[in-house]
Amino acid sequence: MADKYIFDKKKMEFRKVTHSVGWFLRKGLKYFLVTASISVIYYIAFALLVNTDTERQLKRQNQMYRQLYSEMSRREELVSDVLEGLKAKDNDIYRQIFSADAPELGMAYSGDFLSRIDSVEDRDIVEYVSRKLDILKGQTAAVDEDFRKIAEVLEKGRESLPPLSSPLESFNSAKAGASVGEKVNPFYKVPAMHTGLDMISPQGTEVLASAGGVVKEVTKSAKGLGNVVSIDHGNGYTTRYAHLDDIKVSSGQRVQKGKLIGHVGMSGNSFAPHLHYEVLKDTVRVDPLHCFFASVGPEEYAGMLFMSANTAQSLD
């Protein structure tokens, strides 16, 4: 680089220009700031106007997550409603069978407590678990007391359990039809009160007594419920088996649980082969499915409830 000279008017001569270290530092800093500012401007413009493959992928994922969140929120509300309905159903079943509300066992632990378990002192954990155990012991004692009272009542003969077995062997949720309630009549296609549970099964399937008792009534007819057997189980409990193909018992006969009383048929006004099964308590019809919960697993029982509640048309 050529040397620079300036004219000194006082001395009337040319003088060589010299620069200090500070001048070079200021000059370098100025250029650095200008370059950095331009780079930042270019970067912001690039980020706002140009999307990289990674950014486009993240945006698509965010959009998908927003849609999934909305769907999960809707499902969470639906599950909450279903759980509330099952809880009410459970209380209803417990009251019908044991004449008492179902025990509230609650949760054994707190989600908020466990979420911060790493920061909780050992002493606090021990105290928390001890309190929960005391609560569970108290609730267990209350349940044991309820069952003790039930056993005492049964021993005294003042009460009896309802028929808790299925009249058809290998009955499952796939064979559950319409239950008690207003259903569409298959012949007239109008809503009508349905008084029992449609248990779908091939014609000729054995029909068994769901509990021991005395045959109260035997009816043979080509109309209505067709061939019907009624069994009195004592303490106001009665079961009725309708649309039978044939009848293997007689009125006044004492039968044991599992006794063959007939076969599935289509007698009377029947749309398809099935057993119309009724359970009555003091002449009041109850949902027969309420009596199945003790003889099937939780998943199978929930499936039966779902099928019977969502079957809008009966078979008779």
Steps between C-alpha positions, in 0.01 A plus 500: 500500500641847404580740782262794552622861539327817610612865454588684821418868436687622807825336400423533131601142433353154439477267801452124501171383659541268796225307697496385859402154624173639634411630157542155352290345778216747449511447128492122540215516750301719263539257215413205728179664623391588149572149376321338797195724455475412133535130584221521760273677251569236237438220753168646617385549142604145411326354806178688428483439128666161453397176678750219528401134472527463877275802561241373253501162670462657844209713378324191363558321830362795697189504281455127550546535877235775511254271326591209728462717808149600397407137436657384827314771691173384347578138585599594855161664549329194353694264728411716801131480409525122455672459837230705671237284332673179610529633853126574509428157351722336761316676782167396351610136479641500853178650640282245320701203624624610842259789577798731563717748310822372347803581720719790395855369506656810342857520371794345682737779405507857377634584154616845613692346787675244279588760238730671750618184678870581436478815708302351790672409823504134605316589820217661300473195275470269800234721658309521172502122447399444864200730463395324180532160665287614792233622258507175302484294820196696611330455164585130494355461848180674385467263202565199724234624738250534214564144386479376859156656532395350167618156614307534826183591314541207263561258788181615670305424184348844473666573168640308206729593217349546153570242227859589405566241229431515128224268372714436189844348515781689321290816486714804413470863395474412129173317575345778710198663340259766620436517873228657714373835373327661206609325179374487142262208443634291208153431359323836537811723483377723784650560848367259760596398853736202501477304824807275491837421344529349153764228520586409141578133451443225238172315511527189717751645748442372853328743739598446865351621826710798612438412868319242708129539562151376425340509154224751548337500158524316169331659198479361148380745238545595136460870581681764702797354688414150379606212724594644841635356824494705823707396803449635851835527682362631830512839668318661208742393226350347186654417163316450171627316193303572181483393131607148597494232231393242757454472878667234715349586841152511646319742728576451870824311431802593712810558292864556583733753347608384153194275451395464135162668461475516119671607178532827311232542236277744311162431657256792519587832339874454455699670226795257528611211723581637845417469868295782650620503863335698779588554867237637737535619859165526678327508156720790385715422197870572534772492235622136485849623414526635854504139615787395270778718640604237756534218246698669217817706478498882510576540128234249397245661731578848362455360149159358591389833642619680187326261262170497687493878535578562132265238354200710405275219373379199693443152357142463627 
